Amino acid sequence: MACGSIESPALLRRSGIGGPAVGDYLRLHPVGGLFGTYEEPQEPWWGAPQSALCHEFAEGAGGHGFLLEGAHHSIGIAAAATPWQSGRQHKQEVAQLRSNSLLISLVRDRGHGRVDLGAAGNAVASYRLTDELDVANFRAGLEAVARVHEAAGAQRIVALSRRPLNWSTGEDFEAFLTGLRECSLAPHEHAVFSAHQMGSCRMGKDPATSVANPWGELHDTPGVWVGDASAFPTASGTNPMITIMALAQRTAEAIAVAA
């Protein structure tokens, strides 16, 4: 089974297997970001999808910190992320995208959400950024991104919040940082992106809190194996592509041995 961390637990639930932990412990690597406007063209749609990564803040409490990343973004993504006050304002913001750079922070979440089934049997994911450490890391990530933008010479920094929260050259930067520390993170108040989905059919030894054993085979259904990021015991804390490939190879070797 390798349907991804949203659809894999839905498949198991529809099949009536997997045990009580199916769909629980969904991790998303909550991401926050800030737009910086620069004098020079940034043309963020060109170049490597991820041009830079900083590990300075990765080792937080219990290994739960955050990364800073320079992320490629297209007009569609940027337009969706740009706060909306009016049609004119939004058009003006998007029109200057060529001069914008979006830097992001990626939190290794300690808290978690879950995947359930809706009335039609489809996957329904739910997640709230409420864990105390995750909230602190999210806010610290926003502050770190703002400091990078300011040090790099950004003329303007825009938070992705519903209420206007911006800074321009010559204004009080510390007051802007205070605003980032205090802005509401309630649903719909500030953009929180999911970078990666993990853990909703996780491996472990206890069938009450895990779906599969440490090799990826379901506790309650021998012969059924989990081969995607839903098997992660916890959030990886970094972009998980290589980890997913390594886990898939490990699981395939375990299947071959079992066969």
PyMOL commands that set and color helices and strands:
alter all, ss='L'
color gray80, all
select helices_A, chain A and resi 4-15+75-81+87-95+97-99+132-151+173-182+229-231+241-258
alter helices_A, ss='H'
color red, helices_A
select strands_A, chain A and resi 24-26+30-37+50-54+66-71+100-107+113-117+123-126+156-159+166-168+193-194
alter strands_A, ss='S'
color yellow, strands_A
deselect
rebuild
show_as cartoon
